[in-house]
Amino acid sequence: MTAQGRDPAEAAGLLARLADLVVAMDVEGVRREAEACLAAGLSPTRVISEGLSAGMRSVGEKFKAGEVYMPEVLVSCDVYYKGLEAVRPHIVPSDGSVSRGKMILGTIHGDIHTVGKDVAVPVFQAAGYDVVDLGVDVSDDAFVDAIQRHRPDVVGLGTYMTSTFMHAGATVETIRRAGLRERVRIICGGPAVDPAAARRMGADDASDDAWEAVGKIGRLVECLRAGAGRRAS
Amino acid sequence: MSKVVDEWMGRLKGKLKPVGEMTHWERMAAAFELKPTDMVPVAPELDYWQITYAGYTHPEIYNDVDKTTDACIRTWADLRTDAIWMYVDISHQIEHFIPAEKRPEHFIHRGPNDYLLFKPIAKTLDEAIALYEERTFEKYGPGSRPATHYTPHMLQLLEFQEKMDRVVPIIVGIGTPSNFAETIVEVQKFVRWTITEPKAKLKHYLDLALGERLEALDFYAEHARKNGCEFVCLFGGARTWGPKQLEEFGYADKAFVDKAVKIFPHVFWHICGHNLPQAMEALTRWDGIQAVQYDMPYYSQKLSWPEWFESVARLFAGKRCAMNAPTTQLACHGTAAEVKAMVRQFIECTLPHTTAVIMPGCEIDSFSPLENVKAMIDTAREHRS
């Protein structure tokens, strides 16, 4: 019998240990423990949601409480990815995972910083979103191409510098000119973003906190699916 | 002697109306020394904005020192801020680490009215250490922009400062060890390395960065201070560090400050982004820093702007002059009324506790409307300090 099938306490213990390794930034241990979870018969979906993602949620709580800071968060994100690498090959389409929505995300042209994106992508994935990471220094046209190709619900415009954030408006305008603006909701992210300024530039919202952004993205997806007008968040 | 400075002398010397009872210089110096001023000084970091305001494009001034200096003086002559920031872009600071043929790959113009995009020089900690150990900054120094553009521009502005009888100070910007250590490899790598790399190895890298910066201060003593420079902005890195990083690696910036304050009378620290409370406290303990150009509260603080302004002012009381407002974002995307409101809020929250300078935590964006910049200046002029 597997841990999933026979002993809930054993399964919970394995998943809790995996989550703790994300918080403890243990890059070596996380791969080993994720493989142990799979070997014990836990489904990949459960290993991700109740192990790795639970760890990321704990990191978020500690960040909000001032117990950990950006350096620790970044390394925890790297550890989360290491765990995902071990689990991903075992995922099969019928394992019951349900996406809360699809998102494309990239750091806009003229900004090569990955700090915000490196935190945001795993946090959004951990929250159940299907995230396509477009990378850094992404041109406006590349965002348009990605919208056409991936058909996301939400577009994330990452900016690290204050000066880069000012260009989010140009990216939104390019998306609008391509006739895609009404198909998607757009959120800006990064340490220097401001929701009011983002809305003035034609985006729907902004957040400087990946965990707070999860709630905002959820509302944007709901509004999009309900056919509500923009600015509803 | 420079032609561009002499042309401006002909236009301005003896022809400017006083602004208030103090000169711009006196106003800034008094605020830094925590003394009363006739009005709250205003000295926004106009880097890219002033180039556009003066009618130039950024590629146009990139290789023209006279036009760069002209833009700074022209903007000041029109707006009469209480200091002139010398124009600094990333190429001025770091180009001497890169061989000439590789420079175009690392510095890319974002657009005609826009900032310079910089791509990091080293990918690994070993590469970054090698850059310093091999003293590439000496090898590639001659002919690089720090020598051919930054220094001549600085000297022209200091010449203007002296010929104008020190009515307005020039602010010279200098990068700190943490700033250089992060920029060369990109901040996201350095921040991770504070956890993932051996501490001794990262400290060795930081020590090398500190060594180069201390040598740079000798240059500034010879070429800036001896030519009249008194007001210096130390551009801090370490903006995404946590308390542990500050404790373990903050020593390099502290050592840099110790030397800088012995050279320059009026030194302030630039800390943009989300400011960690521990970093703000450290800045009140580093002797010799007179003022802090600060920015937003740290994520976990969850403070409103008035709460943040007041908490910093209380922390700085009797120790530091507080410099902030409006935010760079508001200056670009807000209305003039919103800019005025935020400047007033900062002044009202700060003045009961310490002196204030109106200076957004980061540079004014190129695309900020002129009426917003004017609103910032006009509002400062309404308040006696």
Boltz contact constraints between the chains, C-beta under 6 A:
constraints:
  - contact:
      token1: [A, 64]
      token2: [B, 300]
      max_distance: 6.0
  - contact:
      token1: [A, 66]
      token2: [B, 300]
      max_distance: 6.0
  - contact:
      token1: [A, 69]
      token2: [B, 242]
      max_distance: 6.0
  - contact:
      token1: [A, 70]
      token2: [B, 240]
      max_distance: 6.0
  - contact:
      token1: [A, 71]
      token2: [B, 191]
      max_distance: 6.0
  - contact:
      token1: [A, 71]
      token2: [B, 194]
      max_distance: 6.0
  - contact:
      token1: [A, 71]
      token2: [B, 195]
      max_distance: 6.0
  - contact:
      token1: [A, 71]
      token2: [B, 242]
      max_distance: 6.0
  - contact:
      token1: [A, 71]
      token2: [B, 245]
      max_distance: 6.0
  - contact:
      token1: [A, 74]
      token2: [B, 192]
      max_distance: 6.0
  - contact:
      token1: [A, 75]
      token2: [B, 192]
      max_distance: 6.0
  - contact:
      token1: [A, 75]
      token2: [B, 195]
      max_distance: 6.0
  - contact:
      token1: [A, 110]
      token2: [B, 110]
      max_distance: 6.0
  - contact:
      token1: [A, 110]
      token2: [B, 117]
      max_distance: 6.0
  - contact:
      token1: [A, 114]
      token2: [B, 188]
      max_distance: 6.0
  - contact:
      token1: [A, 115]
      token2: [B, 188]
      max_distance: 6.0
  - contact:
      token1: [A, 162]
      token2: [B, 328]
      max_distance: 6.0
  - contact:
      token1: [A, 162]
      token2: [B, 362]
      max_distance: 6.0
  - contact:
      token1: [A, 163]
      token2: [B, 115]
      max_distance: 6.0
  - contact:
      token1: [A, 163]
      token2: [B, 365]
      max_distance: 6.0
  - contact:
      token1: [A, 166]
      token2: [B, 332]
      max_distance: 6.0
  - contact:
      token1: [A, 166]
      token2: [B, 365]
      max_distance: 6.0
  - contact:
      token1: [A, 166]
      token2: [B, 367]
      max_distance: 6.0
  - contact:
      token1: [A, 191]
      token2: [B, 273]
      max_distance: 6.0
  - contact:
      token1: [A, 191]
      token2: [B, 274]
      max_distance: 6.0
  - contact:
      token1: [A, 194]
      token2: [B, 329]
      max_distance: 6.0
  - contact:
      token1: [A, 197]
      token2: [B, 329]
      max_distance: 6.0
  - contact:
      token1: [A, 197]
      token2: [B, 333]
      max_distance: 6.0
  - contact:
      token1: [A, 200]
      token2: [B, 333]
      max_distance: 6.0
  - contact:
      token1: [A, 209]
      token2: [B, 299]
      max_distance: 6.0
